[in-house]
Amino acid sequence: MNRVGKATRWASALMAVGAAGAMPVAQADIELGNGLSVTGFLDMSYSSVNPDSGSSTESVGIDQFEMDFKYAGSGGVSAQVDIEYGEGFDGSDDETFVEQAFITKAFTEKFSVKAGRFLSYSGWETEEPTGLFQYSGTGYAKYFYGYYQNGVSAYYNGGKFAVMGSAVTSAFNPNDRNNVEGVDDKKGYEFGLAVMPIEGLTAKAFYIADNDTDTDIINVWVSYAVAGFTFAGEYNTVEYGDSSAVVDGDGDGYLLMANYAKGPYGITLRYHDFEIQDAGGATVDDGSAITLSPSYKVADNLLLVGEYRMDESDTNGDSDSFAIEALFTF
């Protein structure tokens, strides 16, 4: 299963899959021509990790730069291509690559279908920093969220509810084109249901089945935004089969988050915990952390984020970390 790092649900994707609540910084499509527009962001940071045992490490530089090109054609047809500079799908640094590329056909105002490479609908925490309420992701997304996928997806917006589903070559590997002889049945599927019964309240549930890695995931989250506060809770559970990296294993994890924003200031408090076990009950990976993250909006398009995080893990050791992030959007 590929690593899933920080995380976005852009423009059209935001309607279907983004986290509820206000985004931390503004983004506006820049018109380039008839139906063609571009948006994007520049993310850079300084971070320091201090493990209880071992040497401290520091990092400073550009984390990610992205430009998203969108085209609105006729007859309900549109297209989007996201070009990213940063960490590649294989984990290598300083890569320039196509992150997403898909065509969408809107059959009605409520129903649309897209095809190409696109981001999974699942997960409370978004794939890009523009949708996070703090600097870091939990780190458990690689076990409980889908990733970038090649395939076809349908979405229906019923107002107070939405239904979505995808058939893909792999739920977790964006480089999998499923073109190897004898693996025609090795595909992935994702189904989701969202309900928005009252203003500010959103609940979503997803089921992901990946035949190639023999993995089944359930991801559920709820958020409520009111009077400057955003509260969120998420629960995840996963089961691995014979062909997965964690043979006949399982795991679960959850997070609780509260954010308050007033004027240019904001602050987030988050707690998360997860554990992955093999068939014998041995812990393969685990971790819990308390994260405190204040932020200051310098301008509509520039956000400064600080973070202090305390991690505990039986498999990776305990550590404290500190970070300062500058996030510019356009």
Residue frames as qw, qx, qy, qz and C-alpha x, y, z in Angstrom:
[[0.000, 0.889, 0.457, 0.000, 0.00, 0.00, 0.00],
 [0.426, 0.516, -0.032, 0.743, 1.46, 3.36, -1.00],
 [0.288, -0.299, -0.428, 0.803, 2.32, 5.99, 1.53],
 [0.010, -0.802, -0.450, -0.393, -0.32, 8.64, 1.97],
 [0.384, -0.029, -0.305, 0.871, 1.00, 11.93, 3.29],
 [0.106, 0.414, 0.342, -0.837, -0.59, 15.32, 3.86],
 [0.314, 0.367, 0.849, 0.215, -3.41, 16.20, 1.94],
 [0.199, 0.236, 0.072, -0.949, -6.69, 18.27, -1.18],
 [0.348, 0.547, 0.756, 0.089, -10.04, 18.20, -2.51],
 [0.129, -0.158, 0.209, 0.956, -9.99, 21.00, -5.11],
 [0.335, 0.146, -0.210, -0.907, -12.89, 23.06, -6.54],
 [0.724, -0.031, -0.417, -0.549, -15.20, 20.45, -8.11],
 [0.592, -0.014, -0.779, 0.204, -13.78, 17.74, -5.84],
 [0.028, -0.109, 0.548, -0.829, -14.51, 19.86, -2.78],
 [0.626, -0.107, -0.082, -0.768, -18.24, 19.59, -3.42],
 [0.856, -0.025, -0.460, -0.235, -18.05, 15.83, -3.31],
 [0.855, -0.093, -0.433, 0.270, -15.32, 14.92, -0.91],
 [0.256, 0.517, -0.371, 0.728, -13.80, 17.85, 0.97],
 [0.320, -0.284, -0.712, 0.557, -13.82, 18.31, 4.69],
 [0.147, -0.848, -0.462, -0.215, -16.63, 20.38, 6.15],
 [0.437, -0.754, -0.102, 0.479, -15.86, 23.78, 7.56],
 [0.279, 0.943, -0.120, -0.136, -13.99, 26.78, 6.21],
 [0.840, 0.276, -0.094, 0.457, -10.76, 26.24, 4.34],
 [0.545, -0.597, -0.130, 0.575, -7.86, 27.99, 6.08],
 [0.156, -0.442, 0.274, 0.840, -6.83, 30.13, 3.10],
 [0.581, 0.626, 0.189, -0.485, -8.58, 31.50, 0.04],
 [0.394, -0.093, 0.727, 0.554, -8.20, 30.10, -3.45],
 [0.498, 0.667, 0.196, -0.518, -9.63, 31.60, -6.61],
 [0.742, 0.304, 0.481, 0.354, -9.45, 30.35, -10.17],
 [0.078, -0.617, 0.262, 0.738, -7.30, 32.65, -12.33],
 [0.722, 0.600, 0.306, -0.159, -8.87, 32.95, -15.77],
 [0.433, -0.362, 0.555, 0.611, -6.39, 32.22, -18.56],
 [0.143, 0.087, -0.620, -0.767, -8.79, 32.15, -21.47],
 [0.662, -0.077, -0.213, -0.715, -12.20, 31.03, -22.62],
 [0.923, -0.215, -0.187, -0.256, -13.12, 28.31, -20.11],
 [0.789, 0.142, -0.420, 0.425, -9.50, 27.78, -18.99],
 [0.346, -0.856, 0.170, -0.344, -8.36, 28.66, -15.46],
 [0.653, 0.206, -0.602, 0.410, -5.55, 27.84, -13.04],
 [0.539, -0.764, 0.129, -0.330, -5.24, 27.67, -9.26],
 [0.793, 0.173, -0.481, 0.330, -2.56, 26.34, -6.94],
 [0.553, -0.828, 0.067, -0.070, -0.37, 26.80, -3.88],
 [0.502, 0.519, -0.551, 0.419, 3.17, 27.01, -2.54],
 [0.784, -0.604, -0.068, -0.127, 3.88, 25.27, 0.77],
 [0.534, 0.465, -0.522, 0.476, 7.17, 25.68, 2.67],
 [0.718, -0.664, -0.093, -0.187, 8.14, 24.92, 6.24],
 [0.182, 0.534, -0.723, 0.400, 10.72, 24.50, 8.97],
 [0.866, -0.376, -0.151, -0.294, 10.40, 21.48, 11.23],
 [0.082, 0.531, -0.769, 0.346, 12.36, 19.90, 14.06],
 [0.885, -0.237, -0.317, -0.247, 11.83, 16.37, 15.41],
 [0.056, -0.590, 0.684, -0.426, 13.29, 15.44, 18.78],
 [0.812, -0.151, -0.540, -0.163, 13.02, 11.71, 19.62],
 [0.677, -0.692, 0.179, -0.176, 13.36, 10.54, 23.21],
 [0.733, -0.349, 0.481, 0.330, 16.19, 8.30, 22.04],
 [0.643, 0.390, 0.417, 0.511, 18.45, 9.22, 19.14],
 [0.282, -0.172, 0.095, 0.939, 19.48, 12.45, 17.44],
 [0.302, 0.706, 0.350, -0.537, 17.23, 15.37, 16.57],
 [0.436, 0.244, 0.588, 0.636, 16.56, 16.17, 12.92],
 [0.147, 0.649, 0.161, -0.729, 15.70, 19.47, 11.23],
 [0.429, 0.375, 0.663, 0.485, 14.22, 20.23, 7.84],
 [0.122, 0.698, 0.135, -0.693, 13.66, 23.51, 5.98],
 [0.105, -0.143, 0.668, 0.723, 12.56, 24.20, 2.43],
 [0.562, 0.117, -0.246, -0.781, 9.74, 23.87, -0.08],
 [0.511, 0.007, 0.820, -0.256, 7.42, 20.98, 0.75],
 [0.428, 0.442, 0.768, 0.179, 5.20, 21.25, -2.28],
 [0.177, 0.403, -0.151, -0.885, 4.25, 23.47, -5.21],
 [0.357, 0.348, 0.860, 0.106, 1.16, 22.74, -7.27],
 [0.276, 0.271, -0.202, -0.900, -0.70, 24.20, -10.23],
 [0.404, 0.343, 0.840, -0.117, -4.16, 22.91, -11.16],
 [0.149, 0.156, -0.444, -0.869, -5.40, 23.61, -14.68],
 [0.378, 0.404, 0.766, -0.327, -9.15, 23.42, -15.26],
 [0.108, 0.044, -0.535, -0.836, -11.16, 23.60, -18.45],
 [0.438, 0.400, 0.620, -0.513, -14.94, 24.07, -18.60],
 [0.054, -0.002, 0.728, 0.683, -16.15, 22.93, -22.01],
 [0.538, -0.015, -0.168, -0.826, -19.62, 22.64, -23.50],
 [0.761, -0.088, -0.536, -0.355, -22.32, 20.06, -22.90],
 [0.767, -0.588, 0.120, -0.226, -21.41, 19.59, -19.23],
 [0.916, 0.109, -0.140, 0.361, -17.90, 18.34, -20.04],
 [0.139, -0.935, 0.301, -0.123, -14.91, 19.63, -18.04],
 [0.874, 0.164, -0.317, 0.330, -11.35, 18.56, -17.38],
 [0.377, -0.887, 0.250, -0.095, -8.69, 19.06, -14.72],
 [0.834, 0.252, -0.313, 0.378, -4.93, 18.42, -14.65],
 [0.484, -0.864, 0.140, -0.009, -2.87, 18.95, -11.46],
 [0.698, 0.472, -0.356, 0.405, 0.91, 19.35, -11.82],
 [0.637, -0.770, 0.041, -0.015, 2.90, 18.98, -8.59],
 [0.488, 0.555, -0.532, 0.414, 6.49, 19.56, -7.56],
 [0.526, -0.582, 0.428, -0.449, 7.39, 17.78, -4.33],
 [0.386, -0.264, 0.879, -0.097, 7.40, 14.24, -3.05],
 [0.454, 0.171, -0.656, -0.578, 6.49, 11.76, -5.77],
 [0.866, -0.173, -0.144, -0.446, 4.12, 8.82, -5.57],
 [0.870, 0.077, -0.441, 0.207, 7.11, 6.53, -4.88],
 [0.643, -0.711, -0.133, 0.253, 8.32, 8.70, -1.98],
 [0.639, 0.111, 0.087, 0.756, 11.21, 10.31, -3.89],
 [0.141, -0.743, -0.213, 0.619, 11.89, 14.01, -3.25],
 [0.034, 0.612, -0.277, -0.740, 11.86, 16.94, -5.69],
 [0.323, 0.231, 0.840, 0.371, 9.74, 15.27, -8.36],
 [0.366, 0.308, -0.060, -0.876, 7.55, 17.01, -10.94],
 [0.055, 0.131, 0.971, 0.193, 4.63, 14.84, -11.96],
 [0.449, -0.283, -0.382, -0.757, 0.94, 14.71, -12.90],
 [0.182, -0.067, 0.781, -0.593, -0.93, 14.22, -9.64],
 [0.488, 0.452, 0.664, -0.342, -4.46, 14.20, -11.07],
 [0.158, 0.229, -0.520, -0.808, -5.85, 14.21, -14.60],
 [0.243, 0.353, 0.896, -0.114, -9.50, 13.50, -15.26],
 [0.196, -0.173, -0.443, -0.858, -12.48, 14.38, -17.45],
 [0.199, 0.297, 0.740, -0.569, -15.92, 14.98, -15.93],
 [0.187, -0.295, -0.622, -0.701, -19.32, 14.75, -17.61],
 [0.245, 0.173, 0.563, -0.770, -22.22, 16.36, -15.74],
 [0.014, -0.338, -0.861, -0.380, -25.38, 14.65, -16.97],
 [0.256, -0.818, -0.432, -0.281, -27.59, 16.78, -14.71],
 [0.103, -0.781, 0.287, -0.545, -27.03, 19.34, -11.96],
 [0.733, -0.513, 0.333, -0.297, -27.03, 16.45, -9.49],
 [0.931, -0.063, 0.344, 0.107, -25.30, 13.57, -11.29],
 [0.323, 0.825, -0.442, -0.144, -21.81, 13.45, -12.82],
 [0.971, -0.046, 0.141, 0.189, -19.22, 10.87, -13.88],
 [0.077, 0.880, -0.450, -0.132, -15.45, 11.35, -14.12],
 [0.977, 0.105, 0.061, 0.175, -12.69, 9.20, -15.59],
 [0.417, 0.745, -0.369, 0.367, -8.90, 9.34, -15.32],
 [0.565, -0.053, -0.598, 0.566, -6.63, 9.64, -12.29],
 [0.322, -0.689, -0.069, -0.645, -8.34, 11.21, -9.29],
 [0.006, -0.327, 0.720, -0.612, -8.16, 11.30, -5.50],
 [0.302, -0.334, -0.889, 0.088, -10.12, 8.94, -3.27],
 [0.343, -0.677, -0.266, -0.594, -13.24, 10.37, -1.65],
 [0.750, -0.485, -0.435, 0.115, -12.35, 8.93, 1.77],
 [0.600, -0.092, -0.340, 0.718, -10.82, 10.49, 4.86],
 [0.191, -0.914, -0.297, 0.197, -11.41, 13.50, 7.08],
 [0.320, -0.714, 0.270, 0.562, -7.90, 14.88, 6.61],
 [0.645, 0.743, 0.018, -0.178, -7.26, 16.14, 3.11],
 [0.897, 0.140, 0.128, 0.399, -4.39, 15.17, 0.83],
 [0.431, 0.539, -0.032, 0.723, -3.00, 18.70, 0.43],
 [0.329, -0.202, -0.482, 0.786, -2.03, 21.25, 3.10],
 [0.168, -0.212, -0.172, -0.947, -4.66, 23.72, 1.86],
 [0.637, -0.391, -0.431, -0.506, -7.38, 21.63, 3.50],
 [0.620, -0.191, -0.647, 0.401, -5.73, 20.84, 6.82],
 [0.367, -0.884, -0.159, -0.243, -6.54, 22.60, 10.08],
 [0.587, -0.719, 0.311, 0.205, -2.95, 22.06, 11.32],
 [0.122, 0.716, -0.612, -0.313, 0.52, 21.48, 9.83],
 [0.001, -0.276, 0.955, 0.112, 0.78, 17.69, 9.98],
 [0.763, -0.105, -0.414, -0.485, -1.52, 14.82, 9.10],
 [0.810, -0.462, 0.267, -0.245, -1.99, 12.02, 11.59],
 [0.017, 0.539, -0.830, -0.139, 0.24, 9.68, 9.58],
 [0.485, 0.048, 0.856, -0.171, -2.33, 6.86, 9.61],
 [0.598, 0.527, -0.028, -0.603, -3.91, 7.72, 6.25],
 [0.296, 0.439, -0.797, -0.292, -1.77, 5.10, 4.48],
 [0.058, 0.041, 0.981, -0.178, -3.71, 2.42, 6.39],
 [0.211, 0.488, 0.732, -0.426, -7.23, 3.85, 6.36],
 [0.373, 0.696, 0.040, -0.612, -7.72, 6.16, 3.35],
 [0.776, 0.471, 0.337, 0.250, -7.78, 5.51, -0.37],
 [0.379, -0.478, 0.264, 0.748, -5.19, 7.33, -2.47],
 [0.366, 0.540, -0.328, -0.684, -4.91, 8.63, -6.03],
 [0.631, 0.142, 0.761, -0.060, -6.61, 6.12, -8.33],
 [0.156, 0.221, -0.620, -0.737, -7.03, 5.31, -12.02],
 [0.116, 0.333, 0.936, -0.006, -10.57, 4.48, -13.06],
 [0.200, -0.465, -0.463, -0.728, -14.14, 5.76, -13.25],
 [0.103, -0.253, -0.681, 0.680, -16.19, 7.47, -10.53],
 [0.180, -0.585, -0.554, -0.565, -19.81, 8.58, -10.22],
 [0.124, -0.150, -0.518, 0.833, -21.28, 11.16, -7.85],
 [0.196, -0.627, -0.608, -0.445, -24.89, 12.07, -7.04],
 [0.083, 0.020, -0.406, 0.910, -25.74, 15.18, -4.99],
 [0.230, -0.568, -0.754, -0.236, -29.22, 15.00, -3.49],
 [0.221, -0.771, -0.042, -0.596, -28.96, 18.19, -1.45],
 [0.558, -0.648, 0.364, -0.369, -29.05, 16.89, 2.11],
 [0.828, -0.235, 0.499, 0.098, -27.34, 13.67, 1.07],
 [0.417, 0.692, -0.504, -0.306, -24.83, 12.46, -1.52],
 [0.929, -0.062, 0.363, 0.028, -23.83, 9.07, -2.91],
 [0.269, 0.785, -0.515, -0.213, -20.52, 8.30, -4.59],
 [0.912, -0.109, 0.393, 0.053, -18.74, 5.27, -5.99],
 [0.224, 0.757, -0.546, -0.279, -15.59, 4.37, -7.92],
 [0.973, 0.063, 0.199, 0.101, -14.22, 1.37, -9.82],
 [0.070, 0.895, -0.433, -0.086, -10.44, 1.65, -10.07],
 [0.749, 0.375, -0.535, 0.109, -7.36, -0.39, -10.94],
 [0.572, -0.115, -0.612, 0.534, -6.08, 0.03, -7.37],
 [0.331, -0.878, -0.333, -0.095, -7.44, 1.90, -4.37],
 [0.563, -0.760, 0.090, 0.312, -3.91, 2.74, -3.17],
 [0.571, -0.246, 0.456, 0.636, -1.47, 2.73, -6.12],
 [0.377, 0.783, 0.062, -0.492, -1.78, 5.58, -8.67],
 [0.096, 0.573, -0.694, -0.425, 0.84, 3.91, -10.88],
 [0.402, 0.082, 0.912, -0.013, -1.19, 0.68, -11.19],
 [0.433, 0.289, -0.335, -0.785, -2.75, 0.48, -14.66],
 [0.743, 0.041, 0.582, -0.328, -3.82, -3.16, -14.14],
 [0.667, 0.598, -0.294, -0.333, -2.25, -4.18, -17.45],
 [0.106, -0.454, 0.885, -0.012, -0.33, -7.23, -16.24],
 [0.617, 0.022, -0.671, -0.412, -1.47, -10.54, -17.72],
 [0.540, -0.205, -0.805, 0.136, -3.54, -12.61, -15.32],
 [0.170, -0.266, -0.559, 0.767, -4.56, -9.83, -12.93],
 [0.152, -0.385, -0.458, -0.786, -7.76, -8.65, -14.62],
 [0.532, -0.632, -0.542, -0.157, -9.69, -9.35, -11.43],
 [0.536, -0.317, -0.344, 0.703, -7.28, -7.35, -9.26],
 [0.030, 0.608, 0.239, 0.757, -9.26, -4.13, -8.99],
 [0.152, -0.186, -0.585, 0.775, -10.43, -1.74, -6.32],
 [0.187, -0.648, -0.584, -0.452, -13.80, -0.31, -5.38],
 [0.131, -0.097, -0.458, 0.874, -14.96, 2.56, -3.22],
 [0.223, -0.637, -0.623, -0.396, -18.47, 3.45, -2.09],
 [0.188, -0.057, -0.429, 0.882, -19.50, 6.44, 0.00],
 [0.196, -0.738, -0.597, -0.245, -22.55, 8.04, 1.57],
 [0.201, 0.056, -0.284, 0.936, -22.72, 11.59, 2.92],
 [0.195, -0.751, -0.621, -0.114, -25.53, 13.23, 4.88],
 [0.180, 0.127, -0.164, 0.961, -25.88, 16.94, 5.64],
 [0.160, -0.612, -0.774, -0.009, -29.14, 17.14, 7.64],
 [0.153, -0.944, -0.245, 0.160, -28.65, 20.65, 9.04],
 [0.343, 0.873, -0.202, 0.281, -26.36, 23.57, 8.37],
 [0.126, -0.767, 0.574, -0.257, -22.81, 22.94, 9.58],
 [0.694, -0.265, 0.648, -0.170, -23.27, 19.20, 10.23],
 [0.656, 0.476, -0.504, -0.298, -21.74, 16.63, 7.85],
 [0.692, -0.310, 0.646, -0.089, -21.33, 12.87, 8.26],
 [0.623, 0.529, -0.483, -0.316, -19.65, 10.57, 5.74],
 [0.764, -0.259, 0.588, -0.054, -19.04, 6.83, 5.57],
 [0.502, 0.612, -0.527, -0.310, -16.86, 4.95, 3.07],
 [0.889, -0.141, 0.436, 0.015, -16.17, 1.33, 2.22],
 [0.320, 0.728, -0.550, -0.255, -13.01, 0.52, 0.25],
 [0.917, -0.063, 0.392, 0.024, -12.21, -2.94, -1.15],
 [0.250, 0.752, -0.549, -0.264, -8.90, -3.54, -2.92],
 [0.990, 0.072, 0.044, -0.109, -8.60, -6.99, -4.49],
 [0.622, 0.597, -0.421, 0.282, -4.93, -6.60, -5.40],
 [0.103, 0.452, -0.664, 0.586, -3.83, -6.16, -1.77],
 [0.524, -0.352, -0.775, -0.025, -6.77, -8.10, -0.32],
 [0.152, -0.085, -0.450, 0.876, -7.70, -5.12, 1.88],
 [0.203, -0.692, -0.606, -0.335, -11.09, -3.94, 3.21],
 [0.216, -0.010, -0.333, 0.918, -11.47, -0.55, 4.89],
 [0.158, -0.802, -0.555, -0.153, -14.30, 1.31, 6.60],
 [0.290, 0.033, -0.170, 0.941, -13.81, 5.03, 7.17],
 [0.184, -0.785, -0.569, -0.161, -16.41, 7.16, 8.99],
 [0.313, -0.064, -0.267, 0.909, -16.20, 10.81, 10.02],
 [0.106, -0.835, -0.535, -0.075, -18.49, 13.51, 11.38],
 [0.332, 0.036, -0.127, 0.934, -17.92, 17.27, 11.58],
 [0.104, -0.842, -0.530, 0.002, -19.89, 20.18, 12.97],
 [0.348, 0.169, -0.016, 0.922, -19.11, 23.86, 12.37],
 [0.234, -0.833, -0.476, -0.160, -20.79, 26.55, 14.48],
 [0.288, -0.957, -0.023, -0.016, -19.92, 30.05, 15.78],
 [0.129, 0.844, -0.515, 0.072, -16.28, 29.91, 14.70],
 [0.521, -0.383, 0.756, -0.099, -15.74, 26.36, 16.02],
 [0.749, 0.283, -0.494, -0.338, -15.22, 23.21, 13.94],
 [0.590, -0.360, 0.684, -0.234, -15.43, 19.87, 15.72],
 [0.715, 0.357, -0.508, -0.321, -14.57, 16.57, 14.01],
 [0.623, -0.348, 0.684, -0.154, -14.31, 12.90, 14.87],
 [0.651, 0.433, -0.528, -0.332, -13.18, 9.99, 12.73],
 [0.715, -0.291, 0.624, -0.122, -13.07, 6.21, 13.12],
 [0.552, 0.525, -0.569, -0.309, -11.32, 3.72, 10.83],
 [0.757, -0.250, 0.598, -0.085, -11.02, -0.05, 10.68],
 [0.488, 0.581, -0.565, -0.325, -9.07, -2.24, 8.23],
 [0.866, -0.152, 0.473, -0.056, -8.74, -5.96, 7.50],
 [0.217, 0.637, -0.655, -0.344, -5.92, -7.48, 5.46],
 [0.967, 0.110, 0.076, -0.217, -6.05, -10.81, 3.60],
 [0.901, -0.135, 0.278, 0.305, -3.48, -13.36, 2.41],
 [0.657, 0.472, 0.194, 0.555, -2.05, -11.23, -0.40],
 [0.077, -0.967, -0.014, -0.241, -1.56, -8.05, 1.63],
 [0.331, 0.599, -0.533, 0.498, 1.59, -6.73, 3.27],
 [0.323, -0.298, 0.668, -0.601, 0.09, -7.45, 6.70],
 [0.405, -0.039, -0.858, -0.313, -1.07, -11.05, 6.15],
 [0.499, -0.507, -0.694, -0.113, -4.47, -11.72, 7.75],
 [0.285, -0.139, -0.442, 0.839, -3.94, -8.67, 9.92],
 [0.098, -0.810, -0.519, -0.257, -6.24, -5.90, 11.02],
 [0.340, -0.071, -0.272, 0.897, -6.23, -2.52, 12.68],
 [0.058, -0.851, -0.499, -0.152, -8.19, 0.51, 13.73],
 [0.374, -0.051, -0.143, 0.915, -7.64, 4.16, 14.47],
 [0.046, -0.850, -0.519, -0.077, -9.46, 7.37, 15.31],
 [0.312, 0.153, -0.123, 0.930, -9.04, 11.10, 15.73],
 [0.142, -0.837, -0.501, 0.169, -10.76, 13.90, 17.62],
 [0.396, 0.170, 0.101, 0.897, -10.25, 17.51, 16.54],
 [0.051, -0.873, -0.431, 0.221, -11.42, 20.97, 17.60],
 [0.417, 0.200, 0.166, 0.871, -10.61, 24.20, 15.79],
 [0.028, -0.855, -0.404, 0.324, -11.54, 27.77, 16.65],
 [0.427, 0.220, 0.276, 0.832, -11.06, 30.67, 14.24],
 [0.021, -0.891, -0.377, 0.252, -11.82, 34.34, 14.76],
 [0.147, 0.928, -0.212, -0.268, -10.66, 37.02, 12.36],
 [0.530, 0.646, -0.548, -0.024, -7.11, 36.18, 11.19],
 [0.164, -0.470, 0.808, -0.315, -6.38, 33.91, 14.16],
 [0.883, -0.064, -0.301, -0.354, -7.04, 30.22, 14.58],
 [0.183, -0.488, 0.815, -0.253, -6.02, 27.35, 16.82],
 [0.834, 0.041, -0.437, -0.334, -6.45, 23.58, 16.49],
 [0.400, -0.423, 0.760, -0.288, -6.26, 20.81, 19.07],
 [0.823, 0.196, -0.402, -0.350, -6.18, 17.22, 17.81],
 [0.486, -0.401, 0.763, -0.146, -5.72, 13.77, 19.33],
 [0.807, 0.295, -0.366, -0.358, -5.30, 10.60, 17.28],
 [0.503, -0.387, 0.763, -0.124, -4.52, 6.95, 18.00],
 [0.833, 0.334, -0.268, -0.350, -4.09, 3.86, 15.81],
 [0.472, -0.424, 0.772, 0.014, -2.71, 0.30, 15.85],
 [0.754, 0.385, -0.404, -0.347, -2.06, -2.26, 13.08],
 [0.596, -0.383, 0.693, -0.132, -1.60, -5.95, 14.02],
 [0.340, 0.295, -0.813, -0.370, -0.65, -9.09, 12.11],
 [0.744, -0.181, -0.522, -0.375, -2.49, -12.44, 12.25],
 [0.634, -0.116, -0.661, 0.385, -0.63, -13.41, 15.42],
 [0.384, -0.860, -0.337, 0.025, -1.68, -10.26, 17.25],
 [0.588, -0.280, 0.003, 0.759, 1.77, -8.64, 17.09],
 [0.126, 0.905, 0.156, -0.375, 1.79, -4.88, 16.60],
 [0.689, 0.367, 0.299, 0.548, 3.16, -3.94, 13.17],
 [0.200, 0.340, 0.010, 0.919, 2.70, -0.19, 13.53],
 [0.305, -0.748, -0.578, 0.114, 1.07, 2.08, 16.10],
 [0.297, 0.146, -0.121, 0.936, 1.03, 5.61, 17.36],
 [0.158, -0.843, -0.514, 0.029, -0.84, 8.30, 19.21],
 [0.386, 0.128, -0.042, 0.912, -0.25, 12.03, 19.39],
 [0.050, -0.843, -0.412, 0.342, -1.52, 15.29, 20.81],
 [0.437, 0.296, 0.287, 0.800, -1.18, 18.18, 18.36],
 [0.062, -0.823, -0.323, 0.463, -1.55, 21.89, 19.13],
 [0.469, 0.227, 0.435, 0.734, -1.47, 24.19, 16.12],
 [0.074, 0.766, 0.255, -0.585, -2.04, 27.98, 16.13],
 [0.495, 0.375, 0.494, 0.608, -2.37, 29.87, 12.85],
 [0.003, -0.687, -0.126, 0.715, -2.40, 33.46, 11.60],
 [0.554, 0.613, 0.483, 0.290, -3.79, 34.63, 8.27],
 [0.338, -0.347, 0.123, 0.866, -1.42, 37.34, 7.05],
 [0.338, 0.286, -0.276, -0.853, -3.57, 37.94, 3.98],
 [0.838, 0.187, 0.125, -0.498, -6.36, 36.14, 2.15],
 [0.865, 0.411, -0.287, -0.039, -3.74, 34.12, 0.29],
 [0.425, 0.455, -0.655, 0.429, -1.05, 33.69, 2.94],
 [0.788, -0.550, -0.090, -0.261, -1.36, 31.59, 6.09],
 [0.191, 0.531, -0.734, 0.378, 1.26, 31.03, 8.78],
 [0.879, -0.328, -0.229, -0.259, 0.87, 27.84, 10.82],
 [0.026, -0.566, 0.748, -0.346, 2.76, 26.75, 13.92],
 [0.889, -0.175, -0.325, -0.272, 2.63, 23.31, 15.47],
 [0.145, -0.493, 0.791, -0.331, 3.79, 21.47, 18.56],
 [0.872, -0.005, -0.330, -0.362, 3.21, 17.71, 18.56],
 [0.346, -0.474, 0.766, -0.263, 3.88, 14.97, 21.13],
 [0.784, 0.185, -0.488, -0.337, 4.01, 11.43, 19.69],
 [0.525, -0.387, 0.723, -0.229, 4.00, 8.09, 21.53],
 [0.829, 0.321, -0.334, -0.313, 4.61, 4.78, 19.75],
 [0.818, -0.369, 0.442, 0.009, 5.70, 1.31, 20.83],
 [0.857, 0.296, 0.305, 0.292, 7.04, 0.57, 17.34],
 [0.484, 0.698, 0.048, 0.525, 8.56, 3.94, 16.38],
 [0.480, -0.143, -0.379, 0.778, 9.46, 5.44, 19.75],
 [0.100, -0.871, -0.416, 0.242, 8.33, 8.66, 21.41],
 [0.441, 0.157, 0.157, 0.870, 9.16, 12.13, 20.10],
 [0.051, 0.801, 0.317, -0.505, 8.33, 15.81, 20.28],
 [0.469, 0.292, 0.441, 0.707, 8.22, 17.95, 17.16],
 [0.025, 0.732, 0.195, -0.652, 7.89, 21.62, 16.27],
 [0.445, 0.328, 0.572, 0.606, 7.08, 23.21, 12.92],
 [0.150, 0.644, 0.117, -0.741, 6.42, 26.57, 11.28],
 [0.461, 0.346, 0.713, 0.398, 4.67, 26.60, 7.89],
 [0.187, 0.484, -0.072, -0.852, 4.01, 29.30, 5.29],
 [0.410, 0.365, 0.817, 0.177, 1.20, 28.45, 2.87],
 [0.161, 0.435, -0.156, -0.872, 0.56, 30.70, -0.12],
 [0.475, 0.409, 0.778, 0.049, -2.40, 30.06, -2.43],
 [0.143, 0.366, -0.275, -0.877, -3.48, 31.52, -5.74]]
